[in-house]
């Protein structure tokens, strides 16, 4: 599904990614871990096509198609979903209306007509129930006055509604208490299927107790320096990142 080949990227002429190679197949969950400044969020941003990051070498390929010339919204229409560390507030736009617009724009890009209102309402109700979201939540302005847990739960709701091929969760566990973490993780687990893939970016192993990865990759200085199974996350939790840094410099 996703192939990243020798990816180098910079921001404001500062090189952040220094040769990332990664392959993610449908049905898989990959965890990206690493210390602050290792390039985790930059990798997510580059896959999603954020324009402030410049790809200087290599490429990102989704379903055999190079995404180099695609704007972020085009990548989203092709099935790339990015959950942000700090979701923005949009006063005056309800969660429900935001989702209606997002879904119908995606359908328009595929040459489809708007989703019928009754079908949209049914889908919203089903996904909200699945993620334990109160109906009143759906009429609130997007992210305005939301707690950290509510913002993250709302993003998983967006993911559930949009049904992306590739979901990238950038530090979704940041600032969440255990209850909110469990609800968010349960939502992700319910949305996993043989036809989609998930990349989870995190500092800590605790999220991976709930969303169990098939593969764990460790970034250091913009490169993947170690890959393994879920046991690697436990090793990082026990040892920290210093031993990875030492191995990387040997």
N, C-alpha and C positions, 0 to 999 in steps of 0.2 A: 504493500500500500504506500508507505512513505520510505523514500530512500534519500539520505543526505550524503553527498559525496564531497569529501575534502573541503568542507565549508569554512571559509574565512570571512569574517565580517568586522566592521569597525563602526565607531560612532565618533564624530568630530575628529577624524583622523587618528583615533586611538584604536589599535587592533584589540578586539575582545575575543573573538573566536579564531582559533589557530589550527584549523584542520579537523573538523568534526566529521566522523563517519558513523552513520547510524542507519539501521534498517528496522522498520516496524511493520509487522504483518497484521492483517485483519485478525481480530480475536485476541490480540495481545495487550498486556498492560506493561508499560516500561516506566520505571522510576528513574529520574535524573536527580542525583544528589551531589553535594559539594559545598565547600566553604563559601562565605560571602566573597563576591568578586570573581568567582570562578567562571562565570559566563552562562549560568543556568537561565536566568530571565532573558538574557540577550538571545539565546538559542530559541526560546519560545517566541520572542518578538520577531525574529527573522523568519521563522516558519510561517507566522501569521502575516508577514509582509509589512510590518510597521516601517514607515518611510524614513525615519531618522537613522535607521541602521543601514549601512551600505555593504552589500556583499562584494568582496574584492576577489574572491576565487571560489570555485566549486558551485554546487547548485542544490536545490531542494526539489524533489520530484514526487508528485502525488499521482498514484495510479498511472504511472508511465508518462506523465505530463510535467514538463519543467514549469515551475511556478514563477520564474524570474521576472517576467513582465506583468504579472498579475498584481493589481492593487489589493489591499486588505479585503475590501468588500467582495471582489471577485473570488478570492480564496475562500471567503466565508460561504459564498454561493456554491463552491465546489466541495464544501463539506469540512472546512477547517474551523474549529471553534477554540477560542482562547478565553479562559477565565482569568481575570486580572487580579493582582494582589490588592489593588485599591480601586474598586469599582466606582465610577463617577455617579453623582446625583443628577437627576433630570427632573427638576420641579415642574409640576403641572402635567406630566405625562404618566399615566397610571401604568402599573406593571402589565395589566391586561392589554391596554392599547399599544404599549411598546411591543409586546409579543405579536399582536395582530399585524402590526406594520412590518416587523422583522420577517415573519413567516410569508406574508404576501409579497414582499420584495424578493425573497428567495424564490418563490414560485414564479414570479414574473421573469427572473433571470433564466429560468428553465423553460420559459414559453408557456407556462400554465396560468390559468385564470385564478383570481383570488379564491381562497378557501371559503366555501359557504359558511355563513355566520353560525348556523346550528352545529355544523361539524367542528368549527373552531371552538365554540363554547364547550362542546362535549370533550374535546381534546384537552382544553385548559383544565376542566374539572377533573379528568382522569389523572393528568400529570400532577396536579396540585395534591390530590388525595394520595398518590403514590409517594410523594415527598413530604407528607404530613404538613402541608401548607394550609393555613386558615384562609377561608374565602375572603375575609376582610382585608387580608394582606394584599390581595390581587388588585384592590381598588386604590391602594396607596400610591403616591408619586414614587417613581423609580428611585430606589436607594435613599430617598430623602428621610432623614431621621432614623434610618435602619441601624440596628446594631451590627457588629462585625459578623455575627452568626447569620443574621437575616440577609445581609448582602451576599454572603457565600451561598446560602440556601437558594436565594433568588437566581444566582448564576447557574446553579445546577438545574433549577426549573427551566431557565432559558435553554440549557443544553438538552433537557428532556423534550422540550417543544420543537427544537430545531433538528434533532436527531442527526448530528454530524457524523461523518465518516471517521474523523480524527478529532478527539477532544484533548486539549492541552490545559492542564490544571496547574497554574503557576502559583505555588505556595498557598493553595486553598486552605491549608490548616492554620495559616497565620492568624493569631489572635482568637482562635476558637476554643471554647471550653469543651469538655469531654462530650456533653450531650449534643452540642451543635456539630461537633466533629463526627459523631456517630450518625446523625441524621444526614449530613452531607455525604459521608462515605457510603451509607446504605443506598442513597439515591444513585451515586455513581455505579455501585455494584448492580443495581437493578437495570441500569441502562446499558451495561456491557452486553455485547453479543458477538457472534462469530463474524459479523459483517462490519464492525467498527473497531477502533483501537483507541487506547488512552495513554497519554504521556502525563505522568504525575511528577511535578517538580517540587522538591521539599528539602528542608534542612534535616528533618528529624525522622526517625524510624517510626514514631508513634502512629502517624497516618497510615503507614504500611502494615500496621496490625489490622486495619479495617479494610483497606484496599490492597489486596495481596498482589504484588507484581510478579510477572513472569521473568522479568529481567531488571537488574539494577545496574546503572552506569554512574560512574563517579567522574565529575569534571574537575579539572585543576588547570589553571592558566589557559582556559579556552580549549582544552582538549579532553577527550574521554581517556582517562589513564587506567581505568580498571572497570571490568564488567563481570557480572556474575548473576546468581540467582538471588532469591529473597534473603538468603543467609548473609549476603554481603551487607545488607542494611543493618542486620543485627551486629555484625562485626564492627561497622562504623559507629554504631551506638555505644559499643563497649570500648572502642579504642580511640574514637575521635578521628579527625582528619590528618593529624600530624604524620602518621605512618604512611598514609597515601602520598603526602607531599614528599616524604623522604624517598619512597619507591620511585616517584616520578622524576626525581633529580638524579637517581643512580644511573 
